[in-house]
């Protein structure tokens, strides 16, 4: 079993609150205050979970520099007062940054009872398969 430190537990909470504030900010017609708080909480939660040095190296690897510029540029644009444009840039950067992690996350969400049923609806399944890659459809081990 992996030992989780108190800092990592706090980081998971911060990242969760960050995602909640981001969701509420988008839901409330791109409220820039909620989006800004969500961005700050998500980044600080990520830093607490994996550590400051690993967070810095994650964002500033040579092959991820375009994605990092889009992500942090989007945060800056949100803070400057153009939340819709900033969130589009952030989403683009987020998808590029976490491209390798998305198939595992989608496969996990497909195993959750209610979400799995929603993700397997015909229209949604096609979109999710494109995001996650077609290789992640079957988790049951049958080939």
HELIX and SHEET records of a PDB file:
HELIX    1   1 UNK A    6  UNK A   27  1                                  22    
HELIX    2   2 UNK A   32  UNK A   50  1                                  19    
HELIX    3   3 UNK A   52  UNK A   59  1                                   8    
HELIX    4   4 UNK A   62  UNK A   64  5                                   3    
HELIX    5   5 UNK A   65  UNK A   80  1                                  16    
HELIX    6   6 UNK A   83  UNK A   97  1                                  15    
HELIX    7   7 UNK A   99  UNK A  111  1                                  13    
HELIX    8   8 UNK A  113  UNK A  119  1                                   7    
HELIX    9   9 UNK A  122  UNK A  132  1                                  11    
HELIX   10  10 UNK A  134  UNK A  136  5                                   3    
END                                                                             
